[in-house]
Amino acid sequence: MNALEHLEKHLGLVERGWKFESPAGLQVCLFRNQPQPGLVTLATLGLSNHVLAMSNGRTVRQELLFGLPADGQLNRFAPLLAHVADCILREHRALLRGEVFPVGEKLSPQATSQDLYVSMPVAFPDDLAELSDSTPATVFVWLMPLMPKEAAFVRDVGWNKLESRLEAADVDVFDLQRESVV
């Protein structure tokens, strides 16, 4: 099974896609009503064609996921996801759980977040997280908006404490204007 087949198995058929001027030929696909009704999921396609370095000489393949309200600015976030993938490919270094990826500008005019948080796709179907048919395995990384205070909290206290707060607060992590949990 390839990455597209894996995505469609767990998220349904691709509704539309974007192809970008990228040396890697990256694409971004849209899945409607995922991971829940009223949301859409954007997923990269093509990043997993590359083996990425991790610590201790380990390697992995990755694809990126980003969820947002269905009425969100898709033409803004699809290029953002492709940009993150291109940044990864420049260094051929995998994103790691708990990492803060600085975007450098507000994610949208209405949002306060300027960073993305790298997480396991816990809001998605469990079996989506990994495609073991590739060597090395392909992991699907969830990027979520991170509020400025939360980004500082991760740097100062650690990602596991942020994840505990997010879970305890039961916030809508897909809301680009949500309140910070710290």
C-alpha positions in Angstrom: 0.0 0.0 0.0 1.3 3.5 -0.8 0.8 6.7 1.1 -2.2 7.8 -1.0 -4.0 4.4 -0.6 -3.3 4.6 3.2 -4.7 8.1 3.5 -7.8 7.1 1.5 -8.3 4.0 3.5 -8.5 6.0 6.7 -9.9 9.4 5.6 -12.0 8.6 2.5 -11.4 9.7 -1.1 -9.4 12.8 -1.9 -11.8 15.6 -2.8 -9.3 17.9 -4.4 -5.6 18.6 -4.5 -2.9 21.2 -5.1 0.4 20.7 -6.9 3.2 23.0 -6.1 6.4 24.2 -7.8 8.7 22.1 -5.7 11.8 20.2 -6.5 10.2 17.2 -4.7 6.9 17.3 -6.6 4.9 17.7 -3.5 1.2 17.8 -3.5 -1.4 18.6 -0.8 -4.7 16.6 -0.7 -8.0 17.5 0.8 -10.3 15.1 2.8 -13.7 16.4 3.7 -15.4 15.7 7.1 -12.1 14.4 8.7 -11.3 13.9 11.4 -14.9 14.9 12.3 -17.9 16.4 10.5 -17.5 20.1 9.7 -13.7 19.8 9.4 -11.3 19.1 6.5 -7.9 17.5 6.6 -5.1 18.6 4.4 -2.3 16.0 3.9 0.9 16.2 2.0 1.7 13.6 -0.6 5.2 13.0 -1.9 7.2 13.9 1.3 7.3 10.1 2.1 9.3 9.6 -1.1 12.3 10.8 1.0 14.0 9.1 3.9 14.5 11.6 6.7 17.0 11.5 9.5 16.2 11.2 13.2 18.4 11.0 16.2 20.7 8.1 16.9 21.1 7.3 13.2 17.4 6.3 12.8 15.4 7.2 9.7 11.7 7.5 8.9 9.4 8.7 6.1 6.7 11.3 6.9 3.6 12.9 5.5 2.0 15.9 7.2 -1.6 16.3 8.3 -3.4 19.6 9.2 -7.1 19.9 10.2 -9.2 23.0 10.1 -12.9 24.0 9.8 -14.4 23.3 6.5 -15.0 27.0 5.9 -11.3 27.7 6.6 -8.9 29.3 4.1 -7.9 26.2 2.2 -5.9 28.2 -0.4 -3.8 29.7 2.4 -3.2 26.4 4.3 -2.4 24.1 1.4 0.6 26.2 0.4 1.6 26.4 4.1 1.7 22.6 4.4 3.8 22.4 1.2 6.1 25.0 2.6 6.6 23.0 5.8 7.4 19.9 3.8 9.9 21.9 1.6 11.6 23.1 4.8 11.9 19.5 6.0 13.4 18.4 2.7 16.0 21.1 2.8 17.6 19.4 5.8 16.2 15.9 5.2 15.4 15.9 9.0 12.2 14.5 10.3 9.9 16.5 12.5 9.7 15.0 16.0 6.8 14.8 18.4 6.7 17.9 20.6 8.6 20.1 18.2 7.5 23.6 17.6 7.7 24.7 14.0 7.9 28.5 13.6 5.9 29.7 10.6 7.2 33.3 11.0 3.8 35.0 10.5 0.2 34.6 11.7 -1.3 31.4 10.3 -4.3 33.5 9.1 -5.5 37.1 9.6 -7.9 36.0 12.3 -5.4 33.7 14.1 -3.0 34.6 16.9 -0.8 31.5 16.3 2.5 31.8 14.4 3.7 28.3 15.2 2.7 24.7 14.5 3.0 22.0 17.1 4.1 18.5 15.9 2.1 15.7 17.4 0.9 12.2 16.8 -2.4 12.2 15.0 -4.5 11.3 18.1 -7.6 13.1 16.7 -7.6 10.8 13.7 -8.3 7.1 13.2 -5.7 5.1 15.2 -4.4 3.1 12.2 -3.6 6.3 10.2 -0.5 7.0 12.3 1.8 4.6 10.5 2.2 2.9 7.2 4.6 0.0 7.8 4.6 -1.1 4.1 7.5 1.3 3.4 11.1 1.0 4.5 11.6 2.8 6.7 8.0 3.1 7.9 6.0 6.2 7.0 4.6 8.1 9.9 1.8 10.6 9.6 2.5 13.7 11.6 -0.2 16.0 12.8 0.5 19.7 12.8 -1.7 21.9 14.9 -1.8 25.6 15.6 0.1 26.6 18.7 -0.7 29.8 20.5 2.3 32.1 21.4 2.1 31.3 25.2 1.9 27.6 24.4 5.0 27.7 22.2 7.0 29.4 25.0 5.6 26.8 27.5 6.8 23.9 25.3 10.3 25.5 25.1 10.4 26.2 28.9 8.5 23.3 30.4 8.3 20.6 27.7 5.8 19.2 25.2 4.4 16.4 27.4 3.1 19.0 29.9 1.5 21.0 27.1 -0.2 17.8 25.8 -1.5 17.1 29.3 -3.0 20.6 29.5 -4.6 20.4 26.0 -6.2 17.1 27.0 -7.4 18.4 30.4 -8.8 21.6 28.9 -10.7 19.7 26.2 -10.2 22.6 23.8 -11.0 22.6 20.1 -7.5 22.3 18.7 -8.8 22.9 15.2 -10.0 26.4 16.1 -7.4 28.9 14.8 -8.7 31.5 17.3 -9.0 29.3 20.4 -7.8 30.4 23.8 -4.4 29.3 25.0 -4.3 26.6 27.6 -1.4 28.2 29.5 
